Amino acid sequence: MQQQLRVAALRYRLWVALNAFTLAQDYNRDDHDRGDRAQTRQYGYQSGFQDGQCQGRHEGARMTPSTTAARLAQATRDYKS
C-alpha cells in the first residue's frame, strides 16, 4: 500500500512539473504578443533614427574643414585599393 502511494505521489509530481513546462512553452508562442512586438520594434527603429539624427547634427556643428580633413586622412590611412 505504501509503495503504491509513493508511486502515485511521484506520478503526480511529474505531472505537475511537466504541466508547468507546457504552460510556460504555450505562453511564449510567437503569436501571443505579436502586436506588442511590432510596436516595440517600430519604436526602437524610430528612437534609433532620431538619436542618429541628433548625433549627426551635434557632430556636424562641431566639424570644421580642418577636422574633417584630419578625420578623412585617418580613416583612409591604411586603405589600399
C-alpha positions in Angstrom: 0.0 0.0 0.0 2.8 2.4 0.9 4.6 1.6 -2.3 1.5 2.5 -4.3 1.2 5.8 -2.5 4.9 6.6 -3.3 4.4 5.7 -7.0 1.2 7.8 -7.1 2.9 10.8 -5.5 5.8 10.5 -7.9 3.5 10.4 -10.9 1.6 13.4 -9.5 4.9 15.4 -9.1 6.0 14.5 -12.6 2.6 15.5 -14.0 2.7 18.9 -12.2 6.3 19.5 -13.4 5.6 18.7 -17.0 2.4 20.8 -17.0 4.4 23.8 -15.7 6.8 23.4 -18.7 3.9 23.0 -21.1 2.2 26.2 -19.8 5.4 28.1 -20.0 6.0 27.0 -23.5 2.4 27.9 -24.5 2.8 31.4 -23.1 5.9 32.1 -25.1 4.4 31.3 -28.5 5.3 33.8 -31.3 1.7 34.8 -31.9 0.9 35.5 -28.3 2.0 39.1 -28.3 2.6 39.9 -32.0 1.1 43.4 -31.9 3.3 44.5 -29.0 6.5 43.2 -30.7 5.7 45.1 -33.9 5.0 48.2 -31.9 8.2 47.8 -29.9 10.3 47.2 -33.0 8.9 50.3 -34.7 9.5 52.4 -31.5 13.1 51.1 -31.5 13.7 52.0 -35.1 12.2 55.4 -34.6 14.2 56.1 -31.5 17.4 54.9 -33.1 16.8 57.1 -36.2 16.1 60.2 -34.0 19.2 59.5 -31.9 21.3 59.2 -35.0 19.9 62.4 -36.4 20.6 64.3 -33.2 24.2 62.9 -33.0 24.8 63.8 -36.6 23.6 67.4 -36.1 25.8 67.6 -33.0 28.9 66.3 -34.7 28.2 68.4 -37.8 28.0 71.5 -35.8 31.5 70.9 -34.3 33.1 70.0 -37.6 35.4 72.4 -39.2 37.1 71.8 -42.5 40.4 71.0 -40.9 38.8 68.5 -38.5 37.0 66.8 -41.5 40.3 66.6 -43.5 42.1 65.1 -40.5 39.4 62.6 -39.9 39.3 61.6 -43.6 43.1 61.2 -43.6 43.0 59.0 -40.5 40.1 56.9 -41.8 41.8 56.2 -45.2 45.4 55.9 -43.9 45.6 52.1 -44.2 43.3 51.8 -47.1 44.7 50.1 -50.2 42.9 50.0 -53.5 
